[in-house]
Amino acid sequence: MKFVRNSAMPPFPTSALRSPLPIDYGPEDEDEHGHLRLKPSSVLCNRYKVLTQINSGTFGQVWSVIDLWSSEGLRYAMKVPFRKDRRDDMPDQQLQGSKKELAILRELNMLNKFQNEGLVVKLISNFEIRDHCFLVMELLDINLYEFLRMNNFRPFSNEQAIHISKQLLDAVRFVHSLNILHADIKPSNIAFVHGDYVEMPVNDTNVEFGGKTQPQNSAYKVLIQTQIRLVDFGAARNLRDSYTPTEGKVGTREYRPPESILQLTFDTLADIWSVGCTLFDVWIGSTLFEGVQNGNQCLHRMEYELGPMSTRYLETLSEEFMAERRLVEDESGSHHREPSSSLLIKYFNQNDEINMKAFKLIEKMLQYEARSRPTAKQALNDCLFQHSQNNKVT
């Protein structure tokens, strides 16, 4: 057994405590799209020294920073959302989106420490520079997807999978209690507080996990702690505000619920579908709807993996989808099958009682009809978690 400290959390550089002169940002520091080019070692608001870039995507950038006002040299993550293209008629749309995320984070953090034991990412502070909204949050470690990838998509042990599942559902229960929809739950939006792990040798040439026997010729990794945070509320919606369901889709494609794809009315139960897909990754080590490229492919794949949709549900589908559905009907054969409640069972270890409990819970979450899914609060009372808690969630 070998202990490894995750490189996602490098040792704190003591030299960074030296406070350099503040650096102002001007128009020359923005690219042609109005996105701010951050300068490593610069200081923002005479407080946060920029270190290294952690992540970058369509939403913007995340950088690690040091709080120069802290005698301990505390480090945080600073999110800098991209600003909408300045050539657009609404250049402040991205800024307004950032402010909406800020408002949701403030509300969550106000009650977080009293009701949720820190399962939602903590907001530290915020400020604006040249119409860019900076969000300073606690610095976390590797996310769930990256750890699975680093571990060759080996699923977690039953014990760790239960702990992760329960925390995620508890975080979602808390968010939903405020009538907030996260709208983008997926493995990459679940971060571990600590990423240290041990490497365990594999003595057998074939090891069974996730209901499948796969060759394992090298050591695998086991996290020492599995405490998580739910992160990235950039797509979140406060359902107390008026909104039109067709304004945008909920979630990343592989984790998107059918009601969002079909542009139907949705509520917090849309998140439960995404949680079910995410827990499939945790327990099986692979993505259930991996590789889908568009909404119609998502729906076809759902029927292949979960069984046919009900007649009532089919009546809500577009003519375009129905035409494609007829074209692939004979090829896939998925629509000729009788409705089944155990199509997902092939992925799980049927000789493992806990694995089967996880299968049944995930199956409940992946119901086409949103009202047939359990709420996060109801899911927390599932028999899967009974051995780890004495009292039901009230």
N, C-alpha and C positions, 0 to 999 in steps of 0.2 A: 504494500500500500504506500502510495506516494502523495504527500501533501503539496498542493499547488495553489499559489495566490493568483487570483485572476488578474490578468494584465489590464482589464478594464478599469481597475482602480490602482493606478501607479502610486508609489510612495510620494508623500507630500514634499515638494522641493522647498527647503527652508529659505533659499535665496529669493523666493517669490515674495517674501514678506517685505522686502525693500520697496518702498513706495516710490514709483517713478512719477514724473510730471504728468498731469492729465493731458490727454490728447483729444482735441476737438475733431468732430467729423463734419465735413462739408459736402457740397454737391459732387466734388471730385472723387469722393469715396463711395459713390453709388455707380452701379453698372447701368447699361442701357435700359434695363427693365426697372430701375429704381431700387434694386436690392442693395443693401448696405454691405460693403466689404469690411469685415472686422479686421482689426490689426492685433495680432498676438502681442502681448505685453502692454497694450494700451489700457488705460483706466477709464471706466465709465462712471459718471456721477461722483467722481473723486472717491470711489469706494471699491468697485469690482474690477480686479485686474484680469484681463482676458488671457487664458492659457492656451488650450488646444481645442480644435473642433471635434466634437463627439459624434455628430451625425448630421446628415444633410439629406433633404428630400424635396418633394414638391411643396411641402408646407413651409419650408424655411431651413434654418440651421439651429443646432444646439451646440453650445460651447461650454467648456468647464471654466469656471472663474474662481478667484480667491477673494474673500471678503477682507479687505485691508483694515476694516474697522474691528475685526476680530483678533484678539491677542493669540488665539489658537490657530489662526490661519485657516478658518473654515472654508471648505470648498463647496460650490453649488453648481447646478446646471442652469445655464441661461438660454432660454428659447428666444430666437429672433425670427418671427414669421416673415416670409417674403411679402413685399408690398406688391399690390396688383400693378401690372404694366402701366407705366405713366402715360402711355398712348391711349389707354382705355378711357372711356367717358366717366368711369367711376374709380378714380385712383385711390380713394380712401376705403374701398370695400374691404381690403385685407386688414386695414387698421381697425375697422369696425368689427370684423370677425375676431381679431385678437382681443378687443375690448370685451366682446361677448364671452370669450373663453376666460378672460380675467374675472368677469363678474361671477361666472359659474364656479371658478376655483375659490374665489373669496367666500362664496356661500358655503361651499363644501368644507373649506378649512375652518370656517367659523364654528361648525358643529363637529368637525372631524375628531378633534382630540377628546371630545366628551362622549361621542356615540360610536366611533368606528375604530378606535385603537390604531389609527394611522395607516389604514389600508388604502387610502387615496393619497396620491402624491401631494407633498406639502408645498404651498406657495410661500416664499420668503418675502419677496418685494416685487415691485414693478416700476418702470419709468419709461419715458418716451424720448427718442432722439430723431429729429427730422421725420416725423410721422411714422416712425417704427416703434412698435410697442414691445418692450423687453420684459420677459417674465423670468424672474429668478426663482428657482425651485430647488428642493433638496436634490443632491447628487446621488443617483442610484447606480447599481452595477449592471451586469449583463441582463438583457431581456430574455424572456422565455424562448422565443424563436431562435435567438443566437446560441443559447445554451444547447438546445436540441440539435442544431446544425453542427455545433462543435463536438457534440457527443454522437455523431453519426445517426441522429434521429432515433436514438434509443429511448423508449419511454421511461418515465420515472417508476420507481418502485411503488407498490401499493400504498405504503405508508406516506411517502412524499407526495404522491398523486392526490391522496385524500387531503393532505394539509393544504396543497395548492388549490384544489377544487373548493374547499371550504372557505379559504380566504377570499378567493375571487367572488364567490357567491355572496359572501358577507359584504364585500366592497360594493357589489352591484345592488344588494339590498339597501345599503345606506344611500347610494346615489338615487335609487328609485324612490326612496322614502321622501325625497325632496322634489319628486316629480320631474327629475332630470333624466334625459335619455343620453347615454354615453355616445352611442351611434357609431363606434368604431372599435369594438372589443375584438381583440385578436392577440396571438402570442407576442407579437412585437410591441404591444402596448401594455404588457405586464412585465414589470422589471423586478429583479431580485434586489433586496437591500444589500446582501453580501454575495459575492460570486466565488468565494474560495471553495475549492473542491479537493477531493482525494481521488487518485487514480487507482482503480481496482483491477487486478489482473484477471484475465479470463482463462481458466484452465481447460474448459471444454472447447472443442472446435465448433460445436453448434450449440447455441444458447437460445432457449425459448423465451420470448417476451412479446407482449402485445398480441398474444394469441397466435404468433407465428414463430417458426424456427428459422433462425438466420445465422449464417457463419459469423463468428466474431474472432478475429485473429489478433486483436490488440486490446490493450487495457481500455476500460470505459471509465467515465467520470461520474462521481457522486457528489452533489452539493453538500456542504457541511450544514448549511442552514437554508431553509426554503421560505423565508419570510418575503412577501411580495408587496408591491404597490401597483394600483391601477393608475396608468398615466395617460397623457395626451387627450385633453378634453377639447381639442380644436374643432371637432365636429359635433360636440355635445349640444343638446337643445334643451332649453327649459320649456317643458310642455305646458307650463302655466301661461306662456306667451302664445298669442295666436300664430299659427303657421299653416302652410299648405303642404300636405304630404308629398305632393309632386314637385316641390321645389328642389329636392335633391334626394339622392339615394342614401340609405343607411348602410354604413360599414364598407369594408374592403370586400371585393368581389367574392372571394372564396368563403367569406363569413357573413355574407349578406342574406337576410331573411327573404323568403319568397314574396311577402307582402310589399317589400320595398322594390323588388325587381318588377312587380306587377303594378306599381304605382297605386297601391291600395292604402287606405288609412292605417296608420300604425301608431303604437304607443310603446311603453317601456318593455312590453313582451317581445319587441323586436330584438332587444338586447339579449334576451334569453336564448334565442336561436344562435346568436353569435357566441354566447357562452358555451352552448352545447358543442358547437364546432371546435371551439378552443379546447374544451375538455377532451375531445377526441384526440387532439394533438398530444395532450398531456398523458393520456392513458395508452395510446397506441403508438405515438411517435411520428405520425404522418398526418398530412392534411387531407380531410375527407373529400373535399371538392377541388383538389389541386389541379391547376392547369386550365381552368375554365377561362374563356376569353371575353364572354359577353353574357348578357342576361339570359338569352335563350339557351345557351350552353349550360348555364347554371341550373335552369329549370329541368333540362333534359337529364343532367347528371343527378339532380335530386331524385328524380323518378327512378333512375337506375339504381341508386344506392338505398333509397327509402321506400320505394314502391309507388304505385300509381296514385295520382291525386284524385280526390273525390269529384263526383260530377258537379257538385255545387262550386267547387274551386275552379274546375275547368271552364265554367261559364264566365269567369272573370278574365280569362286569358285573351290576348290579342289575336286577331286573325293571322297575323304574321307568325306568331308562335305556333298556332294550331296547324298552319300549313307545314312548317318545319317539323312539327311533331309527327305528322302523318308520313313525311318523307323518311324519317329515321325509325319509324315504328317497326317495320319488318327487320331492319338491320340490327337494332339493339334488342328487340323482343321485350323491352322493359315494360311496355304498356299492355302486353298480353298477360302479364302475371296477375295472379289473384292478389288482392291486398294482403300484406303480411306484416306482422308485428315483430319480426325477428331478422330482417334483412341485414342489419348491422352486426348481428351476432357472430358472423364469420370472422370479424376482426378481433374478437375477444377470446380470452382463454376460458373455455366453458368448464374447465376443471377447477377454476379458481373462484371461490364464492364471492370474494370482494370484487374481482374483475367483472363478474356478472351483475353485481349491484351497480357498478359504475355504468355498465352497458344499459341497464334499464333506466337509470336516471338520464343519461344522454339521449336515449330514445324518446323519453318524455319531452325533452327540450326541443327536439327536432320534429315537431309536429307542424304540418302545413298550416293548419288553423291556429292562429295565434292564441285564441282563447282556450285552446286545449293544452297549452304549455303551462307548467307551474310558474308561479312567481319565484323570485329569488328567495323570498322568505319561506315559501312552501318547500322549495328544493333543499333548503338547509335542514329541514326536518326529515329528509329522506333517510331510509335505513342505512345508506352508505356511511352516514356520519354518526350513527347511534353509538358505535363503540368508542367514539372519541369525545362524546358529550353526554352528560347525564340528563340535561334538561332541553326541552324543545325551545326553538326561537319563538319569542312572543312579541 
